[in-house]
Amino acid sequence: MLNIAKPESNDITEPASGTEEEIQASVRFHKARIFCMLVVIFQSVCSAIAILFIWYREGTPLPYSYIFGNISIVQQLGLGILGGLTIVVLSIIASYCFEIVRKTEKELHILLGHLKRKHIICVALYSAIGEELLFRGGIQPWLGLLPTSILFGLLHWPPSKTMIFYPFTAALIGMLLGSLFIYTGSLIAPITMHFLINAINLHRINRTR
């Protein structure tokens, strides 16, 4: 007579647990993909609107000065990197010191899903180019630094009350980005700064547990 051993309880529960983890991982990955796609679409629209607006105002879709500015491109990149890393360091300090910042990062981690490196680079790059073209290149020369920074903050209005401080910090960062644009006369420094802030902070938030 064939002897069939009865499986132990561990043999039954472990596959189920593994399957549940795989499902959760798949859900997080799909959330990240959807988020990335939405950012690409939204920022592409922002870029198109900005270029049309600049073209209407300046007579050219992208003025020469918006690329080369008043100082060398190396100096522009240096200022953008310095500004970006400064904001990142302040973000890390704020996360360490304030519970509300840590809660915000956890909520963002849940909201965004599991972002792979390619998602982070894509989101950071598209948002930096799209928002800087629109706000610094398109709106700021028309409305000025302060109103543009306020609008930039309002664009980052949070989906949760926990993150209510987010628009205020975004407006302050918008002031810095706008000041860089005024000083350099170019979008290179603001785009570089914006990209670094988004890329490094998204990487940090993605590792939040």
Kinemage of the C-alpha trace (Angstrom):
@kinemage 1
@onewidth
@group {chain A} dominant
@subgroup {mainchain}
@vectorlist {calphas} color= white
{ca met a 1} P 0.000 0.000 0.000
{ca leu a 2} L 1.362 3.436 -1.028
{ca asn a 3} L 2.326 5.498 1.957
{ca ile a 4} L 1.470 9.195 1.395
{ca ala a 5} L 2.843 11.404 4.113
{ca lys a 6} L 0.573 14.173 5.319
{ca pro a 7} L 2.195 17.537 4.630
{ca glu a 8} L 3.123 19.606 7.642
{ca ser a 9} L 1.390 22.912 8.237
{ca asn a 10} L 4.533 24.822 7.265
{ca asp a 11} L 4.484 23.174 3.847
{ca ile a 12} L 1.010 24.621 3.227
{ca thr a 13} L 1.315 28.107 4.694
{ca glu a 14} L 4.687 29.078 3.220
{ca pro a 15} L 3.624 29.039 -0.458
{ca ala a 16} L 0.509 31.066 0.402
{ca ser a 17} L 2.645 33.628 2.227
{ca gly a 18} L 5.085 33.788 -0.667
{ca thr a 19} L 2.226 34.226 -3.145
{ca glu a 20} L 0.787 37.080 -1.085
{ca glu a 21} L 4.170 38.818 -1.031
{ca glu a 22} L 4.500 38.380 -4.784
{ca ile a 23} L 1.054 39.903 -5.313
{ca gln a 24} L 1.914 42.887 -3.093
{ca ala a 25} L 5.200 43.383 -4.916
{ca ser a 26} L 3.381 43.240 -8.262
{ca val a 27} L 0.831 45.821 -7.079
{ca arg a 28} L 3.600 48.176 -5.905
{ca phe a 29} L 5.431 47.777 -9.218
{ca his a 30} L 2.295 48.522 -11.271
{ca lys a 31} L 1.537 51.579 -9.114
{ca ala a 32} L 5.048 52.833 -9.816
{ca arg a 33} L 4.636 52.273 -13.567
{ca ile a 34} L 1.295 54.110 -13.615
{ca phe a 35} L 2.769 56.986 -11.595
{ca cys a 36} L 5.713 57.224 -13.989
{ca met a 37} L 3.421 57.232 -17.039
{ca leu a 38} L 1.204 59.951 -15.548
{ca val a 39} L 4.244 62.109 -14.778
{ca val a 40} L 5.558 61.708 -18.334
{ca ile a 41} L 2.178 62.690 -19.829
{ca phe a 42} L 1.608 65.623 -17.465
{ca gln a 43} L 5.127 67.022 -17.795
{ca ser a 44} L 5.077 66.623 -21.577
{ca val a 45} L 1.907 68.727 -21.655
{ca cys a 46} L 3.576 71.293 -19.353
{ca ser a 47} L 6.605 71.432 -21.677
{ca ala a 48} L 4.428 71.884 -24.773
{ca ile a 49} L 2.417 74.700 -23.125
{ca ala a 50} L 5.626 76.369 -21.932
{ca ile a 51} L 7.271 76.252 -25.379
{ca leu a 52} L 4.157 77.689 -27.057
{ca phe a 53} L 3.924 80.440 -24.429
{ca ile a 54} L 7.634 81.301 -24.740
{ca trp a 55} L 7.349 81.244 -28.541
{ca tyr a 56} L 4.401 83.651 -28.404
{ca arg a 57} L 6.177 86.006 -25.987
{ca glu a 58} L 9.763 85.850 -27.305
{ca gly a 59} L 9.191 85.037 -30.967
{ca thr a 60} L 11.201 81.806 -30.655
{ca pro a 61} L 10.349 78.496 -28.921
{ca leu a 62} L 13.559 78.453 -26.861
{ca pro a 63} L 15.645 81.648 -26.646
{ca tyr a 64} L 19.422 81.336 -26.925
{ca ser a 65} L 19.866 82.836 -23.438
{ca tyr a 66} L 17.702 80.132 -21.843
{ca ile a 67} L 20.439 77.631 -22.692
{ca phe a 68} L 23.685 79.584 -22.490
{ca gly a 69} L 22.745 82.320 -19.991
{ca asn a 70} L 25.017 84.954 -18.460
{ca ile a 71} L 27.733 82.634 -17.145
{ca ser a 72} L 29.463 79.493 -18.410
{ca ile a 73} L 27.550 76.214 -18.568
{ca val a 74} L 30.064 74.673 -16.127
{ca gln a 75} L 29.250 77.388 -13.570
{ca gln a 76} L 25.539 76.894 -14.165
{ca leu a 77} L 25.859 73.148 -13.564
{ca gly a 78} L 27.949 73.794 -10.452
{ca leu a 79} L 25.350 76.148 -8.987
{ca gly a 80} L 22.566 73.681 -9.803
{ca ile a 81} L 24.431 70.788 -8.150
{ca leu a 82} L 25.277 72.902 -5.089
{ca gly a 83} L 21.672 74.055 -4.718
{ca gly a 84} L 20.266 70.560 -5.220
{ca leu a 85} L 22.586 68.892 -2.713
{ca thr a 86} L 21.901 71.649 -0.147
{ca ile a 87} L 18.142 71.016 -0.328
{ca val a 88} L 18.687 67.247 -0.125
{ca val a 89} L 20.823 67.622 3.022
{ca leu a 90} L 18.161 69.873 4.583
{ca ser a 91} L 15.510 67.268 3.654
{ca ile a 92} L 17.491 64.525 5.409
{ca ile a 93} L 17.926 66.697 8.522
{ca ala a 94} L 14.199 67.534 8.539
{ca ser a 95} L 13.327 63.830 8.216
{ca tyr a 96} L 15.589 63.022 11.155
{ca cys a 97} L 14.226 65.839 13.364
{ca phe a 98} L 10.494 65.997 12.607
{ca glu a 99} L 7.922 63.210 12.880
{ca ile a 100} L 5.570 64.894 10.380
{ca val a 101} L 8.271 64.736 7.706
{ca arg a 102} L 8.844 61.033 8.369
{ca lys a 103} L 5.083 60.391 8.154
{ca thr a 104} L 4.949 62.289 4.868
{ca glu a 105} L 7.761 60.191 3.428
{ca lys a 106} L 6.017 56.974 4.491
{ca glu a 107} L 2.745 58.104 2.900
{ca leu a 108} L 4.539 59.016 -0.306
{ca his a 109} L 6.251 55.614 -0.310
{ca ile a 110} L 2.858 53.879 -0.091
{ca leu a 111} L 1.304 56.215 -2.668
{ca leu a 112} L 4.069 55.898 -5.271
{ca gly a 113} L 4.631 52.152 -5.019
{ca his a 114} L 8.001 50.503 -5.627
{ca leu a 115} L 9.962 52.764 -7.955
{ca lys a 116} L 12.800 51.159 -9.860
{ca arg a 117} L 15.888 53.224 -10.706
{ca lys a 118} L 14.631 53.840 -14.242
{ca his a 119} L 11.318 55.132 -12.846
{ca ile a 120} L 13.122 57.513 -10.473
{ca ile a 121} L 15.356 58.908 -13.232
{ca cys a 122} L 12.406 59.242 -15.605
{ca val a 123} L 10.193 61.042 -13.067
{ca ala a 124} L 13.023 63.307 -11.874
{ca leu a 125} L 14.090 64.260 -15.403
{ca tyr a 126} L 10.635 64.868 -16.872
{ca ser a 127} L 9.425 66.858 -13.854
{ca ala a 128} L 12.595 68.975 -13.779
{ca ile a 129} L 12.427 69.857 -17.478
{ca gly a 130} L 8.633 70.266 -17.674
{ca glu a 131} L 8.197 72.370 -14.536
{ca glu a 132} L 11.253 74.555 -15.117
{ca leu a 133} L 10.249 75.258 -18.710
{ca leu a 134} L 6.740 76.189 -17.585
{ca phe a 135} L 7.400 78.078 -14.348
{ca arg a 136} L 10.838 79.626 -14.746
{ca gly a 137} L 10.945 79.861 -18.553
{ca gly a 138} L 7.287 80.637 -19.266
{ca ile a 139} L 5.546 82.155 -16.240
{ca gln a 140} L 8.278 83.895 -14.215
{ca pro a 141} L 9.300 86.460 -16.876
{ca trp a 142} L 5.600 87.348 -17.138
{ca leu a 143} L 4.424 87.326 -13.482
{ca gly a 144} L 7.661 87.711 -11.538
{ca leu a 145} L 9.484 85.617 -8.936
{ca leu a 146} L 7.051 85.614 -5.982
{ca pro a 147} L 3.738 84.903 -7.802
{ca thr a 148} L 5.440 82.169 -9.855
{ca ser a 149} L 6.850 80.550 -6.699
{ca ile a 150} L 3.394 80.600 -5.074
{ca leu a 151} L 1.884 78.937 -8.151
{ca phe a 152} L 4.701 76.385 -8.073
{ca gly a 153} L 3.834 75.607 -4.444
{ca leu a 154} L 0.133 75.234 -5.271
{ca leu a 155} L 0.993 72.730 -8.017
{ca his a 156} L 2.421 70.526 -5.264
{ca trp a 157} L -0.777 70.558 -3.182
{ca pro a 158} L -0.825 67.256 -1.252
{ca pro a 159} L -3.492 64.529 -1.302
{ca ser a 160} L -3.311 64.191 2.507
{ca lys a 161} L -3.498 66.580 5.483
{ca thr a 162} L -0.322 65.012 6.841
{ca met a 163} L 1.574 66.601 3.951
{ca ile a 164} L 0.008 70.062 4.326
{ca phe a 165} L 3.422 71.701 4.746
{ca tyr a 166} L 4.531 70.399 1.336
{ca pro a 167} L 3.250 73.347 -0.786
{ca phe a 168} L 5.070 75.813 1.486
{ca thr a 169} L 8.422 74.047 1.139
{ca ala a 170} L 7.813 73.714 -2.619
{ca ala a 171} L 7.162 77.477 -2.834
{ca leu a 172} L 10.414 78.200 -0.980
{ca ile a 173} L 12.324 75.871 -3.286
{ca gly a 174} L 10.573 77.621 -6.184
{ca met a 175} L 12.024 80.913 -4.912
{ca leu a 176} L 15.507 79.394 -5.007
{ca leu a 177} L 14.978 77.948 -8.483
{ca gly a 178} L 13.631 81.277 -9.708
{ca ser a 179} L 16.569 83.142 -8.183
{ca leu a 180} L 18.966 80.807 -9.977
{ca phe a 181} L 17.158 81.537 -13.230
{ca ile a 182} L 17.459 85.289 -12.645
{ca tyr a 183} L 21.143 85.078 -11.698
{ca thr a 184} L 22.261 82.780 -14.513
{ca gly a 185} L 19.722 83.861 -17.148
{ca ser a 186} L 19.432 80.188 -18.105
{ca leu a 187} L 17.317 77.127 -17.332
{ca ile a 188} L 20.347 74.827 -17.011
{ca ala a 189} L 20.991 75.549 -13.303
{ca pro a 190} L 17.308 75.319 -12.186
{ca ile a 191} L 16.787 72.086 -14.156
{ca thr a 192} L 19.956 70.563 -12.666
{ca met a 193} L 18.951 71.561 -9.128
{ca his a 194} L 15.372 70.337 -9.610
{ca phe a 195} L 16.520 67.009 -11.053
{ca leu a 196} L 18.925 66.299 -8.166
{ca ile a 197} L 16.335 67.153 -5.501
{ca asn a 198} L 13.728 64.876 -7.078
{ca ala a 199} L 16.083 62.012 -7.950
{ca ile a 200} L 17.823 61.747 -4.565
{ca asn a 201} L 14.713 62.360 -2.448
{ca leu a 202} L 12.659 59.882 -4.489
{ca his a 203} L 15.417 57.323 -3.956
{ca arg a 204} L 15.296 58.018 -0.193
{ca ile a 205} L 11.489 57.811 -0.067
{ca asn a 206} L 11.545 54.601 -2.085
{ca arg a 207} L 13.680 52.990 0.651
{ca thr a 208} L 11.377 54.199 3.455
{ca arg a 209} L 9.849 51.445 5.558
